[in-house]
Amino acid sequence: MKDIDISIVVPLFNEEESLPHLVQWIEKVVEEQGYAYEIILINDGSSDGSWEVVENLAKLNPNVRGISFRRNYGKSAALHCGFELSSGRVVITMDADLQDSPDEIPALYSMIAGGGYDLVSGWKKKRHDNKLSKNIPSKIYNATARRFSGVRLHDMNCGLKAYRGEVVKSIEVYGEMHRYIPIIAKWAGFGRIGEKTVEHRARRFGSSKFGLNRFLHGYLDLLTIMFISKFGKSPMHFFGTVGSLMFLLGLLAAAWLGIYKLWCLSHNIPATLVADNPFFYIALATMIMGTQLFLAGFLAELVSRTSQDRNKYLINKKI
């Protein structure tokens, strides 16, 4: 069997109109370059005729493969399964809405195969989106991600990316963490990350599947990935440390109140009851919260040791 040079992974949701154009365009580009290739189309629970289109495309071209989920799991799940199925030396991801240009494939491939990069992310420098709802929030989001992660990319969430095959087999993508694949790759030891300015095309069919809530989710996911990168393997290091400190502070405060009360009694100085002092309840609450955090860390350790099936998605059909 001939080795595959390039795997093109395309997550899709309700894109029946754009799929034939996209696949035809990809085929033209890669065949002109003489690549041995495969196109992996992941139908993320579409409610239109997208899967039927994928089946027809697979009949026309044996290099087209497909996965169909029983329901909509999200882009991260689609990419995860596409990465598992891929076998190319270089893996390229792109969106199915024709806003990513397949003409970028040869340059992205060269940057991985001959340029020494582990990952190359596209940068849609000139966008055709609404500035108020997408461009401005996207710039703020990307600036924050650069600041906290140290990965200097202008467009962290660009769907057009190229990877060395080893990278996609070594990283774990779940939830909505597809936004932070470059960060995940860097923390997995793949630090040679590049960027390429790519063409952003206006949408031809349908409408965007993303709303403004993705920016709020994006910041929450950034906090999650930062926490997981540092404490994912040993959550007790975080929860246990913070919980122990809080418990100790509360215990010292309660002890001080008790000792002060005894000192007042020994010197015949009038003093209020310990239980009447508001600081007693603050100390008690601090001790309780510290204990809860400690137990949370303990339970998180158990979960992290026993959870093995996070990325189980129900695949309905496969080509």
Order of alpha helices (4+ residues) and beta strands (2+ residues): beta-alpha-beta-alpha-beta-alpha-beta-alpha-beta-alpha-beta-alpha-alpha-beta-alpha-alpha-alpha-beta
